[in-house]
Amino acid sequence: MGKKYIIILIDGAADYRIAELGNRTPLQAAFKPAMDRLAENGETGMVKTIPEGMAPGSDTANLSILGYNPLNHSTGRSSLEAVSIGINLSENDTTYRCNLVTLSGDDIYENKKMVDYSAGEISTEEAGELIRYLAEKLNRKNLFFYPGVSYRHVIVYNDDKTPHPAHEGKILPDDIILTPPHDITGERIRKFLPYGAGSSILLELMKNSVSLLENHPVNVRRAASGRRPANSIWIWSKAKKPKLDSFSEKHGIDGAVISAVDLVKGIGICAGLEPVSVIGATGNINTNFEGKARAALDQLKKGKDFVFIHIEAPDECSHQGNAKCKLMAIDAIDKKVVRPIDEEMQKSGFEYRIMILPDHPTPVALKTHTSEPVPFLIFDSAGPVGKEMFKGYIKKETDITEGSINYGSFDEFQAQKSGILVDPGYMLMNLFLRQ
C-alpha cells in the first residue's frame, strides 16, 4: 500500500501575541493536544508563502502551499472562485469578486461605513436569492452576476471590444484600484471605492444595488429578526482565467480538495484535484468540522493518495477582530478534524504523512492578512521526519526571549526555534511529498 498524504490548512491561524490571551498567540493559547502530539513527534518549521512584493492574498498563499509559484501562476482570486462555481471562462473574460456587505445607513453612498464585509455571514440560500435578483436587474450584454457561497459571489465581464452603450464606450481597464472589504471594517468607504479609468461602471453597479436590496424580502426578514441586512454589493479582486499544471502529473498521485471556500476549491479544480462538497460546511466557525474529517478519510479509503482540507474559520474570526472566536476555532479543528483523522489513520494500516499549517497570518489586531512566514508541522507515521528533509532550508536559529517557547507545541515561536525556513514557499510541497 502506498503512503497517504494529508494537508490540514487552518486558514489565517498565525498571529501576534494578544494581551487578552495572556500575551500569547492563539496557537500558543489554544487547547490542541492532537496538533501538539504531531509536532512533538514530527518536525516544525516556518514557510514563506507570500513572495516579496506580492499582496498577502489567500490565492497567493494557497497556490504556494499546493506547490505552484504564485509569481508564475497567480491571476487573482475571483477567477478561481468562478471556476469553482462552474463558470466556463474565456480568454476575454475578466472576473470580479462581489461581496454582499452591510453598509451604514447614511444617505450619501460615499459617506457610508463598512459595517460588515459578510452581511452577518448571510446564508448561501438567502444570498443566492439576492444575487439572482441583482442579475435580473443589473446584468448587461457582457456583464453578468453569478451566485456563490454565503457572502462571496462573482461578476464576469466579457471584454469583447464591443462595449455595450451603457458602458459609455469604455472598456474596463487594467488599472482599476479595488479594495478588499474585510480590510476596511468600520471605515467610511469614500476613499476605498473603485478608482481609475472606467471604474464608474463598477461604482454604478454598487450604488444601484442599494436601492434594489434595501427593501428586498430577504433583507426585510433579516432586519425583523435582528440580523444584519445585505444592503449593498462590494466589488473587488479583478482576475483573468487561471492556468495550472496538473497536480497529479507533477507529483504522480491523485488527490482531492475539501473546502467551503470557492477560491480554494477553484485552485483545486484548476490543479486537477477532485472537489469534495460537505453538507453544512460554511467557511465560518459554525461549519461542519466533523464532516470535513469524514470526507477526507472517505477519499483516502476510496483510493486517493492526497487530500487537502481547507478550514476557513480562524481567518473569519480574525477579520472580525475576535480573539476568543479564533481560539475556539483552533480548539475545534484540533478536536474535530486533526484528532479523528490521526486516530483513524493509525488504525487504517496505511503509512501516512500529515502537514498542518496556516496559509498566511491574519492578526486579530489588524483584521487583515500579513506577509510574514507561517509555522508548519510535518508528521510521518513511519518514523521521525528529521531536519535532513529540509537540507538547504536550515537558517540561523531565531533569537526568542527565554520562556516564550512551549516545547512540544505547534505554534509560531516553537516553529521559529527549529531554524527551518522554507523560502520560496512553493518548494514545501516537494519536501512534504519526498520519500
C-alpha positions in Angstrom: 0.0 0.0 0.0 1.3 3.5 -0.9 1.7 6.3 1.6 -1.2 8.7 2.1 -0.6 12.4 2.3 -2.9 14.8 4.3 -2.7 18.6 4.5 -4.9 20.4 7.0 -4.9 24.1 6.2 -6.0 26.2 9.2 -6.6 29.5 7.4 -5.2 32.6 9.0 -4.3 30.9 12.2 -0.9 32.5 12.6 -1.0 35.7 14.7 0.8 38.1 17.0 0.7 38.0 20.8 -2.6 39.1 22.2 -2.9 40.6 25.7 -6.3 39.0 26.5 -4.8 35.6 25.8 -2.0 36.2 28.3 0.3 37.8 25.8 0.2 34.6 23.8 -0.8 33.9 20.2 -4.0 31.9 19.6 -1.9 28.9 18.5 0.0 29.1 21.8 -3.1 29.6 23.9 -5.4 27.0 22.2 -6.0 23.6 23.7 -4.8 21.4 20.8 -3.3 18.2 22.2 -3.6 16.4 18.8 -1.6 19.0 16.9 1.0 19.2 19.7 1.5 15.5 19.7 2.1 15.5 16.0 4.6 18.5 16.4 6.4 16.7 19.3 6.8 13.6 17.2 7.4 15.3 13.9 9.2 18.4 12.7 8.2 22.0 12.7 9.5 25.0 10.8 8.5 28.2 9.0 7.5 28.7 5.4 7.2 32.0 3.5 4.0 31.5 1.4 3.9 35.1 0.1 6.7 36.1 -2.2 8.3 39.6 -1.7 6.3 42.2 -3.5 3.0 40.3 -3.7 -0.1 41.1 -1.6 -0.9 38.5 1.1 -4.0 37.2 -0.6 -5.4 33.7 0.0 -5.0 32.9 -3.6 -1.2 33.6 -3.5 -0.7 31.7 -0.2 -2.7 28.6 -1.2 -1.0 28.4 -4.6 2.3 28.3 -2.8 1.2 25.6 -0.4 -0.1 23.4 -3.3 3.3 23.8 -4.9 2.7 26.5 -7.6 4.9 29.5 -7.8 2.5 32.5 -7.4 4.8 34.7 -9.5 4.1 32.4 -12.4 0.5 31.3 -11.8 -1.4 33.9 -9.8 -4.1 35.6 -11.9 -6.3 36.8 -9.0 -8.8 35.1 -6.7 -12.1 35.9 -8.3 -11.4 33.8 -11.4 -10.6 30.8 -9.2 -13.9 31.3 -7.4 -15.6 31.5 -10.8 -14.1 28.1 -11.9 -15.3 26.6 -8.5 -18.9 27.5 -9.1 -18.8 26.1 -12.6 -18.4 29.2 -14.8 -16.7 28.4 -18.1 -14.4 31.4 -18.6 -13.0 32.5 -22.0 -9.7 34.3 -22.6 -11.7 37.6 -23.0 -13.4 37.3 -19.6 -12.4 39.4 -16.6 -13.8 38.3 -13.2 -14.5 40.3 -10.0 -15.4 39.2 -6.5 -18.8 40.5 -5.5 -19.4 40.6 -1.7 -22.8 41.1 -0.2 -22.0 43.6 2.6 -23.7 45.6 5.3 -23.1 49.4 5.0 -24.3 52.1 7.4 -27.5 53.9 6.7 -26.0 57.3 5.6 -28.0 58.9 2.7 -24.9 59.6 0.6 -23.3 56.4 -0.6 -19.7 57.7 -0.3 -20.4 58.6 3.4 -21.4 55.1 4.4 -19.2 52.9 6.6 -18.3 49.3 6.1 -20.2 47.7 9.0 -19.8 44.0 8.0 -17.9 42.6 4.9 -20.0 39.4 5.2 -23.5 40.8 5.8 -23.8 38.9 9.0 -22.4 35.8 7.4 -25.5 35.6 5.3 -26.7 32.1 4.4 -26.0 30.7 0.9 -29.7 30.3 0.3 -30.5 33.9 1.2 -27.6 35.3 -0.7 -28.4 33.3 -3.8 -31.9 34.8 -3.9 -30.4 38.3 -3.7 -27.7 37.8 -6.3 -30.2 36.2 -8.8 -32.4 39.3 -8.2 -29.5 41.6 -8.9 -28.6 39.6 -12.0 -32.2 40.0 -13.3 -32.0 43.8 -12.8 -28.3 44.6 -13.5 -26.9 42.0 -16.0 -25.9 43.6 -19.3 -24.8 42.4 -22.7 -21.4 41.5 -21.5 -21.6 41.7 -17.7 -23.1 39.0 -15.5 -23.7 38.2 -11.8 -23.2 34.6 -10.6 -24.2 33.4 -7.1 -21.5 31.7 -5.0 -21.4 30.7 -1.3 -22.6 32.8 1.6 -21.5 36.4 1.0 -19.0 35.5 -1.7 -20.1 35.9 -5.4 -18.7 36.6 -8.8 -19.2 39.1 -11.6 -17.9 38.2 -15.1 -17.2 40.9 -17.7 -16.6 39.9 -21.2 -14.2 42.3 -22.9 -15.1 41.5 -26.5 -14.0 45.0 -27.6 -17.6 45.9 -28.5 -18.8 47.8 -25.4 -22.5 48.0 -24.5 -23.9 51.5 -24.8 -24.5 51.6 -21.1 -20.7 51.4 -20.7 -20.3 54.8 -22.3 -17.9 53.4 -24.8 -15.3 52.4 -22.2 -13.6 49.1 -21.7 -12.8 48.1 -18.1 -9.1 48.8 -17.9 -6.2 47.0 -16.2 -5.5 49.8 -13.7 -8.7 50.0 -11.7 -7.8 50.1 -8.0 -10.0 47.9 -5.8 -10.0 47.3 -2.1 -11.0 44.2 -0.2 -14.0 44.9 2.1 -12.5 42.9 5.0 -9.7 45.4 5.2 -11.9 48.4 5.9 -14.4 47.3 8.6 -15.6 50.4 10.5 -14.1 52.8 7.9 -16.0 55.3 5.7 -16.0 53.8 2.2 -15.3 57.1 0.3 -11.6 56.6 -0.1 -11.8 52.9 -0.8 -14.3 52.9 -3.7 -13.3 51.7 -7.2 -10.8 54.1 -8.6 -9.2 54.6 -12.0 -10.3 55.0 -15.7 -13.5 53.1 -16.3 -14.2 52.5 -12.6 -17.5 54.4 -12.9 -19.0 51.1 -14.3 -18.3 49.2 -11.1 -19.3 52.1 -8.8 -22.6 52.4 -10.7 -23.3 48.8 -10.0 -22.5 49.2 -6.3 -24.7 52.2 -5.9 -27.6 50.7 -7.9 -27.5 47.6 -5.7 -28.5 49.7 -2.6 -32.0 50.6 -3.9 -32.6 47.1 -5.1 -31.5 45.4 -1.9 -32.8 47.6 0.9 -36.5 46.5 0.6 -36.0 43.0 -0.7 -38.0 40.4 1.3 -34.8 38.6 2.3 -33.5 41.8 4.0 -36.9 42.7 5.4 -36.9 39.2 7.1 -33.3 39.6 8.3 -33.9 43.0 9.8 -37.1 41.8 11.5 -35.1 39.0 13.2 -32.3 41.3 14.3 -29.8 40.2 11.7 -27.7 42.5 9.5 -29.1 43.2 6.0 -27.1 42.6 2.9 -27.8 46.2 1.7 -25.0 46.6 -0.9 -22.6 44.8 -3.1 -18.8 45.4 -2.9 -16.7 44.7 -6.0 -13.0 43.8 -5.8 -10.4 41.3 -6.8 -10.1 41.6 -10.6 -8.7 38.5 -12.3 -8.3 36.5 -15.6 -8.7 32.9 -16.4 -6.2 30.8 -14.4 -3.9 28.1 -15.8 -2.3 25.5 -13.6 -0.3 22.3 -14.3 -1.9 19.1 -13.3 -1.1 18.2 -9.6 -1.3 14.5 -10.5 1.2 14.8 -13.4 3.6 17.0 -11.3 3.6 14.6 -8.3 2.4 11.2 -9.5 -0.5 11.0 -7.0 -4.3 11.6 -7.3 -5.9 13.9 -4.8 -9.0 15.7 -3.6 -9.7 19.2 -2.2 -12.2 19.8 0.6 -13.2 23.4 1.2 -16.3 25.5 1.7 -14.4 28.5 0.1 -14.8 28.8 -3.7 -11.3 30.3 -4.0 -9.6 27.2 -2.6 -11.9 24.8 -4.4 -11.2 26.7 -7.6 -7.4 26.2 -7.2 -8.0 22.5 -6.6 -10.2 22.2 -9.7 -7.6 24.0 -11.8 -4.9 21.7 -10.5 -7.0 18.6 -11.3 -7.9 17.7 -7.7 -11.3 16.3 -7.2 -13.6 18.8 -5.3 -15.5 17.3 -2.4 -18.5 19.1 -1.0 -19.5 18.6 2.6 -23.1 19.3 3.8 -23.0 22.0 6.4 -19.6 23.3 5.5 -19.9 27.1 5.7 -16.5 28.7 5.8 -17.0 30.1 9.3 -16.9 28.8 12.9 -20.3 27.2 12.6 -19.1 24.8 9.9 -19.3 21.0 9.8 -15.8 20.2 11.1 -16.6 16.5 11.6 -18.0 16.3 8.1 -14.7 17.6 6.6 -12.7 15.0 8.6 -15.0 12.2 7.5 -14.9 13.3 3.8 -11.1 13.3 3.9 -10.9 9.8 5.4 -13.5 8.6 2.8 -11.4 9.9 0.0 -8.3 8.1 1.2 -10.2 4.9 1.7 -11.6 5.1 -1.8 -8.1 5.3 -3.2 -7.0 8.9 -3.2 -3.4 9.3 -2.0 -3.6 13.0 -1.2 -6.2 15.2 0.5 -6.1 19.0 1.0 -8.5 20.0 3.8 -9.0 23.8 4.0 -10.7 25.3 7.1 -11.6 28.9 7.0 -12.9 29.6 10.5 -9.7 31.1 12.2 -9.4 33.6 9.3 -13.0 34.7 9.6 -12.6 35.2 13.3 -9.5 37.3 12.8 -11.2 39.5 10.2 -13.8 40.2 12.9 -11.2 41.1 15.4 -12.4 38.3 17.7 -9.6 36.5 19.6 -11.9 34.3 21.6 -13.6 33.1 18.4 -10.2 32.3 16.9 -9.2 30.4 20.0 -12.5 28.4 19.8 -11.9 27.7 16.1 -8.4 26.3 16.6 -9.7 24.2 19.6 -12.5 22.8 17.4 -10.1 22.0 14.5 -7.9 20.0 16.8 -10.7 18.1 18.4 -13.0 17.5 15.4 -10.5 17.3 12.5 -6.9 16.6 13.5 -7.6 14.1 16.2 -10.1 11.9 14.3 -8.0 11.9 11.2 -4.9 10.9 13.1 -6.7 8.2 15.1 -8.4 6.7 12.1 -5.2 6.7 10.0 -3.4 4.9 12.9 -6.0 2.1 12.6 -6.0 2.1 8.8 -2.8 0.1 8.1 -1.6 2.9 5.8 1.6 4.7 6.3 0.7 8.4 6.3 2.2 11.9 6.4 0.3 14.9 7.8 1.2 18.5 7.3 -0.7 21.3 9.3 -0.2 25.0 8.6 -1.9 28.3 8.1 -1.7 29.9 4.6 -0.8 33.4 6.0 -1.1 35.3 9.3 -4.3 37.1 9.9 -3.6 39.0 13.1 -6.7 39.8 15.2 -5.3 43.2 16.0 -5.1 44.1 12.3 -8.2 42.2 11.0 -6.4 41.6 7.7 -3.7 39.3 6.2 0.0 39.9 6.5 3.1 38.5 4.7 5.2 37.1 7.4 6.3 33.4 7.3 3.9 30.9 8.9 4.6 27.8 11.0 4.1 24.3 9.7 4.4 20.8 11.2 5.0 17.6 9.3 4.4 14.2 11.0 5.3 10.8 9.4 3.8 7.6 10.8 6.8 5.7 9.6 9.2 7.5 11.9 10.9 10.8 12.7 10.9 13.3 9.9 14.3 14.8 10.7 15.9 18.0 9.7 17.7 16.2 6.8 14.4 16.6 4.8 15.0 20.3 4.9 18.6 20.4 3.7 19.2 23.8 2.2 16.5 25.5 4.2 18.1 25.5 7.7 18.7 29.1 8.8 20.4 30.5 11.8 18.2 29.8 14.9 16.0 32.7 15.7 16.6 34.5 19.0 13.5 34.1 21.1 13.0 35.5 24.6 13.6 32.8 27.1 10.3 31.4 28.4 8.3 32.0 25.3 8.9 28.5 23.9 6.5 25.7 24.7 8.4 22.6 23.7 6.2 20.1 22.0 3.8 22.7 20.9 2.7 23.7 17.4 3.0 27.5 17.4 4.9 30.4 15.8 7.7 30.5 18.3 8.4 26.8 18.5 8.5 26.6 14.7 10.9 29.6 14.5 13.2 27.9 17.1 13.6 24.9 14.7 15.8 27.1 12.4 13.9 25.9 9.3 12.6 28.5 6.8 11.3 27.2 3.5 11.6 30.1 1.1 10.3 30.1 -1.6 7.2 28.6 -0.1 6.1 26.7 -3.1 9.0 24.3 -2.5 7.4 23.0 0.7 5.1 20.6 -1.3 8.0 18.9 -2.9 9.6 18.4 0.5 6.4 17.1 2.0 5.9 14.6 -0.7 9.5 13.5 -0.8 10.0 9.8 0.1 
